[in-house]
Amino acid sequence: MAIITVVGASGVAVQVTVDGGTSQRFAEAYQSSVLSTYQGGNLTGLTLTPGSNQVPSSVAGTVQGIVTVGGAYSVTGSMSNIVVGSLDTASSSGAPLSAQVTVNAAGNTATNLSILNGNAGSSTFAFDTASGQYIATAGSSTADGSKTSGEWNYVTGYSTANVLELGSGTNYVVSEGQDTISGLSGTDTVSLLGASSMATLGTGAVVVDLGSTNAITVGDQSTVFGGNGSQVSYGSGSGTIVGSLSDTISAAGNLQVVHGTSNDIAASGALTFLNGTGTTTISAGQATIFGAAGLNAIISTSSETALVVAGGGAETINGASASQALHVFAGTGNDTIIGGSAANTLVGGTGNATLVGGSGASNLFAITDGVAGGNYTIENFGSAAGNVMALYGYGLQNSSGLQNVLDNATVSGGNTTIALNDGSKITFVGVTDLNPSNFNLS
């Protein structure tokens, strides 16, 4: 903890406790701006008293209201600055102000208002000035800017707990504390640097979650970046989340998840999942999934087909809980693909792959000459009537081509392995009686 001293003019100065980080930098910028104004001879400092405070119309230049004791204050007239802290005198012990402070600045007529709140106690502010900034460096506070319509900046310190009500204009929030942030009518950009904060925002919001275990609710066309163990909820429409780690994510509409790691995802609409990794659960109406090395995706889809493309590196795509068909294309790594109870299409890639069919409807397993060449293991091939292995581009359509492959198959341990001319080997687990009707050729 540190203390900065803000000049108040007429020999009055105010001590404000700061705790580092962004809030301290904003407080120091406030201090510097006020000092520069004072040195230029344009600062008027008014020591506010509990009750009504009227700025005289005769006062010109920058007016700063000074609060150094607890109480309820109201401000009318044109006041551009308010600082709350302890009085800095020769006999001051340097102890921070810790009191109940209420400031009603709804009657303030200034076009811009800057508030520096260094009260270590509990504070309440109300303001409707079009634009400005609110800096909280200590204690707990409520800042009601719901009636503002311009551009406002809100910054809170690490040791603070605040309730911020945002207005209908453009709002920027840097939250280092444990804060509750509400803004449903403005254009809001919120950075969460602390833990266990709550942000409830409207359409087009942008949230940068650099903290952990935060609770975030946003509206249509909103984007969330980051997060670690946070809960993120999207309303109807569409939304995007990028770089989330171990988040629980839900969407009433469509959702795009980019570079996520080990998340729990539920989308009522269409899900687009790009380059995710880690153990990830995915529940969606419709899903299009492009994986990355290390992805262990557990998929359930409720209404439409999921298209899954595995990337490079080892991946597992587990659709055993999916009630609708999966179309899965393995990638360049060692992939394991598990189908659900519907009719699945499981396609091997250039790497080794284990393809596991579901036990319900018939499945199509496939590889293509030119994009294959690995070792493929087919499980549950005999568990559903009508399962088919498709061999595309191998030129086996003539009467002797496929039969020659089957005649040279290896049967061992209750499994059958066939070899193709591109180096591909396919092992059918638990199958010893392959015949041409088990294959689809083109």
Disulfide bonds with the S-S distance in Angstrom:
none
